Amino acid sequence: MGDGLVGKLGIDLYAKVNLIIMVLSPIFVIKTVDGR
């Protein structure tokens, strides 16, 4: 039961991190281009 919970949280966290990276990556690129 504990392993299942950890696995579910791990997948959920991984999905959230991927979503955050997808959202922030273009922002960082735009800021870098504007900086130049």
C-alpha distances in whole Angstrom, upper triangle without the diagonal:
4,5,5,6,9,10,11,12,14,16,17,18,20,21,23,24,26,27,29,30,32,33,35,36,39,40,40,42,44,45,46,48,50,50,52
4,5,5,6,9,10,11,12,14,15,16,18,20,21,22,24,26,27,28,30,32,33,34,37,38,38,40,42,43,43,46,48,48,50
4,5,5,6,9,10,10,12,14,15,16,18,20,21,22,24,26,27,28,30,31,32,35,36,36,38,41,41,42,44,46,46,48
4,5,5,6,9,10,11,12,14,15,17,18,20,21,23,24,26,27,29,30,31,34,35,36,38,40,41,41,44,45,46,48
4,5,5,6,8,10,11,12,14,15,16,18,20,21,22,24,26,27,28,30,33,33,34,36,38,39,40,42,44,44,46
4,5,5,6,9,10,10,12,14,15,16,18,20,21,22,24,26,27,28,31,32,32,34,36,37,37,40,41,42,44
4,6,5,6,9,10,10,12,14,15,16,18,20,21,23,24,26,27,30,31,31,33,35,36,36,39,41,41,43
4,5,5,6,9,10,11,12,14,15,17,18,20,21,23,24,26,28,29,30,32,34,35,36,38,40,40,42
4,5,5,6,8,10,10,12,14,15,16,18,20,21,22,24,27,27,28,30,32,32,34,36,37,38,40
4,5,5,6,9,10,10,12,14,15,16,18,20,21,22,25,26,26,28,31,31,32,34,36,36,38
4,5,5,6,9,10,11,12,14,15,16,18,20,21,24,25,25,27,29,30,31,33,35,36,38
4,5,5,6,9,10,11,12,14,15,17,18,20,23,23,24,26,28,29,30,32,34,34,37
4,5,5,6,9,10,11,12,14,15,16,18,21,21,22,24,26,27,28,30,31,32,34
4,5,5,6,9,10,11,12,14,15,16,19,20,21,22,25,25,26,29,30,31,33
4,5,5,6,9,10,11,12,14,15,18,19,20,22,24,25,26,28,29,30,32
4,5,5,6,9,10,11,12,14,17,17,18,20,22,23,24,26,28,28,31
4,5,5,6,9,10,10,12,15,16,16,18,20,21,22,24,25,26,28
4,5,5,6,9,10,10,13,15,15,17,19,20,21,23,25,25,27
4,5,5,6,9,10,12,13,15,16,18,19,21,22,24,25,27
4,5,5,6,8,11,11,12,14,16,17,18,20,21,22,25
4,5,5,6,9,10,10,12,14,15,16,18,20,20,22
4,6,6,7,9,11,12,13,15,16,18,19,21,23
4,6,7,7,10,11,12,13,15,17,18,19,22
4,6,5,6,9,10,11,12,14,15,16,19
4,5,5,6,9,10,11,12,14,15,17
4,5,5,6,9,10,11,12,14,16
4,5,5,6,9,10,10,12,14
4,5,5,6,9,10,10,13
4,5,5,6,9,10,11
4,5,5,6,8,10
4,5,5,6,9
4,6,5,7
4,5,5
4,5
4
